[in-house]
């Protein structure tokens, strides 16, 4: 079994009280009432669609739960720095279910914030972050215990990720990662894909970029209302002139010089180091790096093409 570590996470809960007639909003957060407005922006930055009615059937991975990842800076007083976010939108258990004033069942989003420095220091991937937050239950309303929580995460996921890269096909994963350096991606699955499988695929793509891109990455297992650039990598049927559709198993052809250069470097290093060795080398590059042209690029992140000049 891989060793584990403890991560201290801030959090917020976005939902509706029973019989409420208002919009979804943050009901409680770890930093107290004064931080609710800031958490409201953070949570909404990783919501890429409105949950469908509870009774609506859908394909696996498109129905709840939706899992999304993001990044943010600053925040409440004394809690600055760069943070990686994990948001889980799902229905409450039947015994905790709530309905709004129109009789519609309310969904709940649990959003967790973990310091990027901790994530980078230990090389914690998206699958590990999901496994860390999945069992954690948060208080549904203010007045209960509101304080940061401790998450247990696996410290070494690279062997598993390397196997997944090989299973998906190194050529496809490498080309898709390179394409992410020039444009947001809309992933489409060959068949039904549950949320955990989708997280693994996105994690595999991200693993073939320097780890520092995690400081700016937005991604989602399903984004029915994805915009032209938000989230950067997601499963969706939404389209735009800017977003590149990538079908699983069909490698895209990057066009931008920085993307082509990165793809060529990936193949050279893969031939020299193998999949696991390549992932280890990329995991060591933890300096925060921004995707080119991403909306709301966070301060303190490098231009993406600076990596290629190292």
Buried (B, 14 or more C-beta within 10 A) or exposed (E): EEEBBEBEBBBBBBBBBEEBEEEBBBBBBBBEEEBBEBBBEBBBBBBBBEBBEBEEEEEEBBBBBBBBBBBBBEBBEEBEEBBBBBBBBBBBEEEEEBBBEEEBBBBBBBBBBBBBBBBBEBBBBBBBBBBBBBEBEBBBEBEEEBEBBEBEBBEBBBEBBBEBBBEBBBBBBBBBBBBBBBBBBBBEBEEEBBBBBBBBBBBBBBBBBBBBBBBBBBBBBBBBEBBEBBBBBBBBEBEBEEBBBBEBEEBBEBEBEBBBBBBEBBBEBBEEEBBBBBBBEBBEBBBBBBBBEBEEBBEEBBBBBBBBEE
